[in-house]
Amino acid sequence: MTDLQILNDYIRGEIGYQGELYPDLDLLEKQILDSFNVVQWAMFIQDRFGVQLEAEDLVRDNLCSFSRVIALIDVKRALGLTGQPQPN
Amino acid sequence: MLSRSIPQFLCDMAERMPDKVAVVCKTRSVTFSQLHQEALATAQCLRETGIAPGDRVGICMEKTLDQISVILGVLFANAVVVPILPRLKQPNVRHIIENSGMVALVTDSDRMNEVLDFADMSRLIVGHGTLDRDWPNLPYMRQFIRPQMFFDRISNDNAAIIYSSGSTGRPKGILISHRNLADGTDIVADYLSTNENDRICCVLSFNFDYGLNQIWQTIRKGATLYLHNLALPNDLFALLAAEKITALPVMPVIITKMFDRQLKLATKAHDFSSLRYVCSTGGRLSDGMLNDLKTTFPAAKIYSMFGLTEAFRSTYLEPSQINSHPTSIGKAIPECQVFVMDEKGEECPPNVVGELVHRGATVTKGYWQDPESTAKVFRSHPRFPGETLVFSGDKARRDDEGYLYFVARGDEMIKTKGFRVSPTEVEAEVVRHPEIVDAVAFAVPNISVGEDVACAYTTIARQPIPEHILKQYLKAHLPSHMVPAFLIHFEGFPITGNAGKLDRKTIKQTAFERLGLDQAAVATSSVNA
């Protein structure tokens, strides 16, 4: 499964959003994510991809769309900053 | 001469400081002069679509600068603002449209689908978003219209109807005059010392009085309002520092989100020394919340406030008293008095629980077209002949120094083993547990003792705490009759609309289902209460 599919599945399965999804869709602006479930979204990304999200990573610009999240994960991987995936 | 009103305040400020920035949002900002012109243009557009003086105009919009223009435009059009929470359930929207006799409903183009079913009841107008051929679009129309000043209301005229989601029954519309808004603005500006150097960060929604008051504060004192939709707290912290925000009005739910323990927070990376105050209303501030605020914003004063929409705001606690009286809601705001009264209308002695009664400038006009409910809450008192007071139904007490304490909403007192237990006091103790984020206590019927105390709670880790461990902890901290017989873990609590308060009714219902109690038991319990 690609990173994109993983993120897509989460929004479909956990958030229950059935509308159109594409990589640059702003999930916060479209209110698919809100101030409550965006925290769960961040936790999911951290656990599922085994990356440590620091305070400076945990900002809207990094988490608002699939493409931004994938870019963030790629940077983290390139820096070799991945930890062990944590048990959920 | 214009009457004392929000439109008058804006006219004054547009003249006094035309080029000062009034509102900043992500995509654009406006000066007072521009905001004034935009409000006048919006009023003219509304008039051309057929809005007449006194008409009720619904506003169901996300927080944007366009929403502010619509709110002000409706006031300048001599019409009445009726906020509707986005994503409100359809039967409630229908009720508000019918009950208020709404002639038009302004919404976002993105939100049209949510309100399309009501097109036969109320004229639909787009207040923000893209143009299409089906609906009038205010931002588009404004480009071609000449702003005109025709506001002519007197202070006693209706300015807004705010629907409150009461704990039972249909939402009731609270009727607010121009004078109420003007007085509420000046009273709050007085005790918060709002001034033209203030940069207010508005994370609140404009669908209720607390959020709207941030617009009025800005207009009245020439401050600058920064609109922010809180999602990730680090974005808010960055904004506070970058814009040198001086004022941060919040609610307990927002504080919980700001200091979510699951996230790494950038609180240490910023300089918040510009922040003059944080104020909060809409629920109890726990020790943990106070601690987070004090640690993160050491230079800021903390104002704990209390009110109900029927009288906008009743009390605030002087920031200097927050350490010595952390659970107090303080004393009456300027121009108002707050009493604790027994059933005969006599003032209760210190430390005796009675009904919170509010007297003064912010008493609203009553419930819209509901004389029966109005007569119950908006009443006279022999001590103040010819005057209307608000009998809140809420339970409160006063200490020996005169500081007030909120005890419970009228129907939420728990009667157990011959004691009357305040849910607020149980909750205050439960949230002292280091793992617990929030708590909601309520009654569960039990024939042998009257009612049992039950408490729903959420934790940092979103995992339940083993019941025997939590009970042991509570037994060490609470008198035995106050220790909850039932502890129900929730992953998260539902919030009422975007008014930002815990949805106690739904929390209680869900807890009852989880405890295997049926709705009949819930109904019996509330009848007996």
Boltz contact constraints between the chains, C-beta under 6 A:
constraints:
  - contact:
      token1: [A, 28]
      token2: [B, 231]
      max_distance: 6.0
  - contact:
      token1: [A, 35]
      token2: [B, 230]
      max_distance: 6.0
  - contact:
      token1: [A, 35]
      token2: [B, 231]
      max_distance: 6.0
  - contact:
      token1: [A, 35]
      token2: [B, 257]
      max_distance: 6.0
  - contact:
      token1: [A, 38]
      token2: [B, 231]
      max_distance: 6.0
  - contact:
      token1: [A, 39]
      token2: [B, 260]
      max_distance: 6.0
  - contact:
      token1: [A, 39]
      token2: [B, 262]
      max_distance: 6.0
  - contact:
      token1: [A, 43]
      token2: [B, 262]
      max_distance: 6.0
  - contact:
      token1: [A, 54]
      token2: [B, 264]
      max_distance: 6.0
  - contact:
      token1: [A, 55]
      token2: [B, 234]
      max_distance: 6.0
  - contact:
      token1: [A, 55]
      token2: [B, 264]
      max_distance: 6.0
  - contact:
      token1: [A, 55]
      token2: [B, 265]
      max_distance: 6.0
  - contact:
      token1: [A, 55]
      token2: [B, 266]
      max_distance: 6.0
  - contact:
      token1: [A, 58]
      token2: [B, 232]
      max_distance: 6.0
  - contact:
      token1: [A, 58]
      token2: [B, 234]
      max_distance: 6.0
  - contact:
      token1: [A, 58]
      token2: [B, 263]
      max_distance: 6.0
  - contact:
      token1: [A, 59]
      token2: [B, 232]
      max_distance: 6.0
  - contact:
      token1: [A, 59]
      token2: [B, 234]
      max_distance: 6.0
  - contact:
      token1: [A, 59]
      token2: [B, 235]
      max_distance: 6.0
  - contact:
      token1: [A, 60]
      token2: [B, 231]
      max_distance: 6.0
  - contact:
      token1: [A, 60]
      token2: [B, 232]
      max_distance: 6.0
  - contact:
      token1: [A, 60]
      token2: [B, 235]
      max_distance: 6.0
